[in-house]
Amino acid sequence: MSEGFERRRGGGAVATFTGFEADLIRSLASQLVELLRNEVAAPSASDDPLEQLLDFSGPTTEPEDPVLARLFPTAYPDDEEAAGEFRRFTEGALRDHKARAAVQVIDCLEEAGLPTELGEDGLVVDVELDREQSVTWMKSFTDIRLALATRLGVEEDDEDYWMALPDEDPRTHVYDIYQWVGYLQETLVDALTR
């Protein structure tokens, strides 16, 4: 198992992943991109030239998918009209930003290459991130963890529930992935702040 990220000389971070771990991160990031790009807003029918120029054609209602609702919470829960306008002007750009960040994670793993070097755990992939890439990975890890937590129904202070699940329960393995991504995120933060 990966020991997570370490500080890279000159800034940024480095990590060594097994081929399986690199594939898992790639898969999680790909699923996030697919989810973010799945719902496309209808084009704006506005006559406002500024609105047409800036393409404020985002959705005006909360996403039906609970993960998307968690990633894009309602800004004004007590004012439906203001919430819809805020969502229309911001959600499209936010979705695109999150999707581009996840694509950058995938691209970094692709640039690192296929697992070819033999390490203690078998074939390994070495990833080197500059500071900007590190921040992008941290943001994507946050989105991936929110998606996993939402799908699983993870709540604050419910670790005992998850630890008590039997190994045969498929949620146990997804929860392990959720915890592992959190561990990677924590080591990445530590590598950047040391």
Disulfide bonds with the S-S distance in Angstrom:
none
